[in-house]
Amino acid sequence: MLFKEDLFGILEAALFVSVEPLDISKISEILGINQNEAKDIISEFKELLLLPGRGIVLTNVAGGYKLMTKNCYSNILEKVVKPQGGQLSKPALETLAIIAYKQPITRSEIEEIRGVNVDAMVHKLLEKELIIEVGRKEVPGHPNLYGTTDKFLIQLGLNSLEDLPELILEEDNISNDDIEKSNNALEMEILSKV
């Protein structure tokens, strides 16, 4: 029988080496305990990481758990690790936000919302693996349908799409300035994490 500290160590090591989030069944398997016990260990480990002097947190993202750096250290860490591929442009962010909120969605539906051609933006988001083709729409021509990926959820620190910030729509009787502020805040949140 392993001591709790040993389970914390194994959990931390497994999370550290895993590229993808680990779900509860995988963690349970790794620790050699049942899922209820694994949930308790995860909860206690999460609390330990919140203590002062720790640089990481345990986050529930994309249906699993992943170690991530604390946001308060992001400016310092940028000196060590440069963001890969640079940040997304405003048109790419707008396209990504439309896909995130309206998925599954076709290219032409995105273009109808944005009012411009989105071929380059969709290609860029596919390259960055933030979106994928999720099927074909049952209309003439059978255009591709796009949706977001687990990488998108991980980058934003979201467990699921239900965790996306609420989108303010024009028909909510809110001024255009408030809509613009809300959508700019959403874009800034995405921009800071992607």
Secondary structure, DSSP 4 states (H G I P E B T S, - for coil): ---HHHHHHHHHHHHHH-SSPBPHHHHHHHHTS-HHHHHHHHHHHHHHHTSTT--EEEEEETTEEEEEE-GGGHHHHTTTSPPTT-PPPHHHHHHHHHHHHH-SEEHHHHHHHHSS--HHHHHHHHHTTSEEEEEE-SSTT--EEEEE-HHHHHHHT-SSGGGSPPPP-GGGT--HHHHHHHHHHHHHHHHHH-
